[in-house]
Amino acid sequence: MGVERRYALASAALGRSAVPPQAEEEERPELTGVTGEILDISPHLIIVENPEGVEERLVIAPWATAWRGQQVGPSGLPIGSRVTIRARQSGRVAERLWGDITRVTGVILSLGRERRDLTIELDCGPHRGTRSVVIPYGASGRIRVRHPQLQPGYLFDAIGTRLDGVTFAQLPATSQPAYRARSVPPPPPAYGGVQSRISGAAVWSDAFDDGETGAAYPMLERADSGCDDAGVSCTGLPYLAIGSMLYVGNVCEGRAGVIPIVACGCVAGRFCDRCVECGTSPRGRIVELSPVSYVQLGGDLVKGCFNARVGLG
């Protein structure tokens, strides 16, 4: 059953309008997320082929920055790279570019070593399977400072690049929770209900389809999501269903949007961590966004999170 059909049925049952609501006018994002493969790039212009096979031309703003394993000049991104762009003015002016960026989030299964580099096998959840990630020797210090327990059974979350089919972890995306993945702290005894706005951390994942707009949510009904691991969170989140429209507000940037829940966020729900990019959020990941949805709400993919408030859209 599609997202639109699910929303229509839920609206009929609850007496709501069948038209998906929008965020408040003053909170609507003015940013556009663009993804694709770089066909050509210069200091002032970038041409990408988007997931639909259409060429898009964007002017590169004089203040634009780029990242591909490290900070680089925008024109330093190589042709053929997969790029995510945060753009202004109806998607015509690129101000932030991330080349070949990826994120690996899961439970450590095993570790190995090849020369000076460390290789980790991760269980990324029942919907995403297993992934292998290489921690280069030069990045191992940064990773271990915030992930001291590189042992099977502990959670792992890092940001890096995917080059020639190999995933490299360059930056820790969070401070590793001290507990094992199956020992998530219990949530508070009560919450304000589905109409309340709940605070926590919003993160992103590359597990969505290229260019997709959507969110993964931890507290899904198991029968609806088909996932025995769903419904786990240390935050008092209400149960929702796939197809529900979720209000997501970026507290740091003052932006908000209404985004469809399209996937199960059972792995994100096991992280009882905080986002410290703009003050300190309450504990718990309350939503996991696609890269496009994340940058349209003002998020920086390298920072990995923003303080958020969510509620029923």
C-alpha positions, 0 to 999 in steps of 0.5 A: 500500500502506497504512502498516499493511500495510507494517509488517505485511509488514516485521514478518513478514520480520524476525520482529518483532511485527506490533503497532506498538511504543510508546515507553517508558512514562516517555517517552510524550508527555502532550501532545495536538496539536489542529488546526482552524478557530477558531469562537469564542474568549474569554480562557478558552475556545476552540472549534475545528472539527477536520479531521473537522468535529467541534467541540472545546472547550478551556479556555485555561490562564491561562499560555497563549501564542499566536503569529500572526506575532508574540506575541499574547494567545490571545483575540487570534486571530481567528475563522476562523483555522487554529490548531494547539494544544498541549494537556494533560489529554487535550487539554482544556486549551490551553497554546500556540496558533499561528494561521495558522502555516506553514513554507516550506522549499526551494530558491530558484528566483527572486526579485522585488520588489514595492515594498519587499517581496521575493518568492521562488519556491521549489522545495519538492521533487518531492512538494510542488511550487513555492511563492511566499513574500513577505518583508515589508520589516519582516522582511527584516532578520531573514531576511537575517541568517541567510539571506545568500545569497538567490540561486537554487540556495541553500536557504531555510527560514522560518516565517511565516503564510498569510493569504488564500492568501498566504504571508508569511515572518516568521522564519528557521527556521535559519541558511542552509547555505553550500553550494548545495542540490546540494552536500550534504556527504557523511555519515560513513563508517559508522553503528551500524545500524538499531538504534542511536539517531542524534542530530540535528535534528528539524523540522516541515513543513506539507506533511502533511494537516491533523491528520495524525500522521506523519514524513518521512524523508530516507533512503528507498529510491528505488524505495520512495519513487518519488523520485530525490532520496531517499537524501541526507543528511549524517548517517549515517542507515540506509535505511528504507521508507515505513511503517516505525515510527520512534522519535523522542525529544525530548532537550530535553523528555525526551519520545518517541514511535513515529511512522510514516514516511508521506512522503519527506523529500528536501528536509530531507535537504539541510540539514546544519544544527544545532538550537541550542534546547537545547544544539547538535545534531549536524549534519543533519536526521534527521526532519521531523514533521507539526505535530501530531506535533511539538507532541505531542513538546513542540516549539515551532512558532516555534522550528522544531526540537528536538534529537532521537534517532531509531531503528527503532521 
